[in-house]
Amino acid sequence: MATEGNGAGSAPTTTIETLVVVRPLKVIAVVLAALAMMLMMLSVAATTWLEANSVREGLWEKCTFRENETDMVDCDINVPRDWLQACRALCMIAMILTFIGIIVASVGLRSENFRFKYRYYVVSMVIWFSAVGIQLISLVTFPIKFLDEIDDRAQLHWEFGWAYGVGWGAAVFIFVSGILLLIDKGAEEIIYREVTTKKESLEEEEGATEAV
């Protein structure tokens, strides 16, 4: 919007500039969510959710160390069970939801429409909290169901591996990302600023030219 004033000497012009201010908390939320997604990918792909003396087991594979060659490992596809397949599916769904939340939040950061920005942040926040809930269900179900069948295994002494801990770390990062959006979702990110400029009138410009 612009308004022009009439005057013999000058014509002031006022323009309204729209400035988009990127909030640091929202940027941190997106970065943490991206880190969480990478951790989830690492956790899902690893074979170290649970470990015993000579065996380690993940969502997809079970690996056994060779007796005479401790550096060599033989890995086979984990025996499919209903609860294991459910854990796999839940982890994949959580990872997909985290990615979608990152995309939605990134679009919100770039949008110049305050009403839409607010909606993008709310949607992303809901998606991330949903991803956290789904991830936690998988992380809790896996050891509980594993313990139910531990008596059928040759190894009785098991412990959690690093990949299982990475899965919990990913859940924490996603949760923190959602909390940051919740705290900062209503903060003003669009600033309207008036800029006034003065231009010489056409007569003054012509007079200055003739004087020269």
C-alpha positions as CSV (number, residue, x, y, z in Angstrom):
1,M,0.0,0.0,0.0
2,A,1.4,3.4,-0.9
3,T,0.2,7.0,-0.3
4,E,1.5,10.1,-2.0
5,G,1.4,13.6,-0.6
6,N,1.1,16.8,-2.8
7,G,3.6,19.5,-2.2
8,A,5.5,22.1,-4.2
9,G,8.9,20.9,-3.2
10,S,8.6,17.1,-2.7
11,A,6.2,14.2,-2.9
12,P,6.6,11.9,0.1
13,T,5.8,8.3,-0.6
14,T,4.9,5.8,2.1
15,T,5.2,2.1,1.5
16,I,4.4,-0.8,3.7
17,E,7.1,-3.5,3.7
18,T,6.4,-7.0,4.9
19,L,9.3,-8.6,6.7
20,V,9.4,-12.3,7.6
21,V,11.4,-13.0,10.8
22,V,12.6,-16.6,11.3
23,R,12.2,-17.6,15.0
24,P,15.2,-19.5,16.3
25,L,13.2,-22.0,18.3
26,K,11.3,-23.1,15.2
27,V,14.5,-23.6,13.3
28,I,16.0,-25.6,16.2
29,A,12.8,-27.7,16.2
30,V,13.2,-28.6,12.6
31,V,16.9,-29.4,13.0
32,L,16.2,-31.7,16.0
33,A,13.5,-33.5,14.1
34,A,15.9,-34.0,11.2
35,L,18.5,-35.4,13.6
36,A,15.8,-37.6,15.2
37,M,14.9,-39.0,11.8
38,M,18.5,-39.9,11.1
39,L,18.8,-41.6,14.5
40,M,15.6,-43.6,13.7
41,M,17.0,-44.8,10.4
42,L,20.2,-45.9,12.1
43,S,18.3,-47.7,14.9
44,V,15.9,-49.5,12.5
45,A,18.8,-50.7,10.3
46,A,21.1,-51.8,13.1
47,T,21.2,-55.4,14.5
48,T,22.0,-54.4,18.0
49,W,18.7,-53.9,19.8
50,L,19.5,-56.8,22.1
51,E,22.8,-58.6,22.8
52,A,24.0,-61.8,24.4
53,N,27.4,-63.4,24.7
54,S,27.6,-64.5,21.1
55,V,24.4,-63.2,19.6
56,R,22.9,-59.8,18.7
57,E,19.4,-59.2,17.4
58,G,17.6,-56.3,15.8
59,L,14.3,-55.7,14.1
60,W,15.3,-57.3,10.8
61,E,18.3,-59.6,11.4
62,K,19.8,-61.9,14.0
63,C,23.6,-62.2,14.0
64,T,25.8,-64.9,15.6
65,F,29.5,-64.6,16.2
66,R,31.6,-67.5,14.9
67,E,33.2,-69.5,17.7
68,N,36.8,-69.5,16.4
69,E,36.7,-66.1,14.6
70,T,35.3,-63.5,17.0
71,D,35.5,-60.8,14.3
72,M,33.3,-62.7,11.9
73,V,29.5,-62.6,12.2
74,D,26.9,-64.7,10.4
75,C,23.6,-62.8,10.0
76,D,20.2,-64.2,8.9
77,I,16.8,-62.7,8.6
78,N,15.1,-62.7,12.0
79,V,12.3,-65.2,12.4
80,P,9.1,-63.4,11.6
81,R,6.7,-63.1,14.5
82,D,3.5,-61.0,14.8
83,W,4.9,-58.7,17.5
84,L,8.2,-58.2,15.7
85,Q,6.4,-57.3,12.5
86,A,4.3,-54.9,14.4
87,C,7.4,-53.2,15.9
88,R,8.9,-52.9,12.4
89,A,5.8,-51.3,11.1
90,L,5.5,-48.9,14.0
91,C,9.1,-47.7,13.6
92,M,8.6,-47.2,9.9
93,I,5.4,-45.2,10.5
94,A,7.1,-43.1,13.1
95,M,9.9,-42.3,10.7
96,I,7.6,-41.4,7.9
97,L,5.5,-39.1,10.2
98,T,8.7,-37.4,11.4
99,F,9.7,-36.7,7.8
100,I,6.2,-35.3,6.9
101,G,6.4,-33.1,10.0
102,I,9.8,-31.8,8.9
103,I,8.3,-30.9,5.5
104,V,5.2,-29.2,6.9
105,A,7.3,-27.2,9.5
106,S,9.7,-26.1,6.7
107,V,6.9,-24.9,4.6
108,G,5.6,-22.9,7.6
109,L,9.0,-21.3,8.0
110,R,9.0,-20.1,4.4
111,S,5.3,-18.9,4.3
112,E,4.5,-15.2,4.5
113,N,0.9,-15.7,5.4
114,F,0.7,-15.6,9.2
115,R,-2.6,-17.6,9.4
116,F,-1.2,-20.4,7.3
117,K,2.1,-20.3,9.2
118,Y,0.3,-20.9,12.4
119,R,-1.6,-23.9,10.9
120,Y,1.5,-25.4,9.5
121,Y,3.1,-25.3,12.9
122,V,0.1,-26.9,14.6
123,V,-0.1,-29.7,12.0
124,S,3.6,-30.4,12.3
125,M,3.4,-30.4,16.1
126,V,0.6,-32.9,16.1
127,I,2.4,-35.1,13.6
128,W,5.6,-35.1,15.7
129,F,3.7,-36.0,18.9
130,S,1.9,-38.8,17.1
131,A,5.3,-40.1,15.9
132,V,6.6,-40.0,19.4
133,G,3.7,-42.1,20.7
134,I,4.1,-44.7,17.9
135,Q,7.8,-44.9,18.5
136,L,7.3,-45.4,22.2
137,I,4.8,-48.2,21.6
138,S,7.4,-50.0,19.5
139,L,10.3,-49.4,22.0
140,V,8.2,-50.8,24.9
141,T,6.7,-53.7,23.0
142,F,9.9,-55.1,21.7
143,P,11.6,-56.0,25.1
144,I,8.3,-57.1,26.7
145,K,7.5,-59.6,23.9
146,F,11.1,-60.7,23.7
147,L,11.2,-61.6,27.4
148,D,8.0,-63.7,26.9
149,E,9.9,-66.1,24.6
150,I,13.4,-65.9,26.2
151,D,12.9,-69.3,27.8
152,D,12.9,-70.9,24.4
153,R,16.3,-69.5,23.6
154,A,19.8,-70.9,24.2
155,Q,21.0,-67.6,25.6
156,L,19.4,-66.6,28.9
157,H,21.4,-63.4,29.7
158,W,20.5,-60.6,27.4
159,E,21.0,-56.8,27.6
160,F,19.9,-53.8,25.5
161,G,22.2,-52.8,22.7
162,W,23.2,-49.3,21.5
163,A,20.7,-49.3,18.7
164,Y,17.8,-49.7,21.1
165,G,19.2,-46.7,23.0
166,V,19.4,-44.7,19.8
167,G,15.7,-45.4,19.2
168,W,14.9,-43.8,22.6
169,G,17.2,-40.9,21.8
170,A,15.2,-40.3,18.5
171,A,12.0,-40.3,20.5
172,V,13.3,-37.7,22.9
173,F,14.4,-35.4,20.0
174,I,11.1,-35.7,18.3
175,F,9.3,-34.9,21.6
176,V,11.5,-31.8,22.2
177,S,10.8,-30.6,18.6
178,G,7.1,-30.8,19.3
179,I,7.5,-28.9,22.6
180,L,9.5,-26.2,21.0
181,L,6.8,-25.6,18.4
182,L,4.2,-25.7,21.2
183,I,6.1,-23.0,23.1
184,D,6.7,-20.7,20.1
185,K,3.8,-21.5,17.8
186,G,2.0,-18.2,18.4
187,A,5.0,-15.9,18.2
188,E,4.8,-13.1,15.7
189,E,6.9,-13.8,12.6
190,I,5.6,-11.2,10.2
191,I,6.4,-7.6,10.8
192,Y,4.8,-4.7,8.8
193,R,7.1,-1.6,8.5
194,E,6.3,1.8,7.0
195,V,9.0,3.2,4.8
196,T,8.7,6.9,3.8
197,T,10.8,8.3,0.9
198,K,10.8,11.7,-0.7
199,K,11.3,12.4,-4.4
200,E,12.0,15.7,-6.0
201,S,9.2,17.1,-8.1
202,L,9.5,17.1,-11.9
203,E,9.7,20.9,-12.0
204,E,12.7,21.0,-9.6
205,E,14.5,18.3,-11.6
206,E,14.0,20.3,-14.8
207,G,15.1,23.5,-13.1
208,A,18.3,21.9,-11.8
209,T,19.0,20.6,-15.3
210,E,18.7,24.0,-16.9
211,A,20.9,25.6,-14.2
212,V,23.7,23.3,-15.1
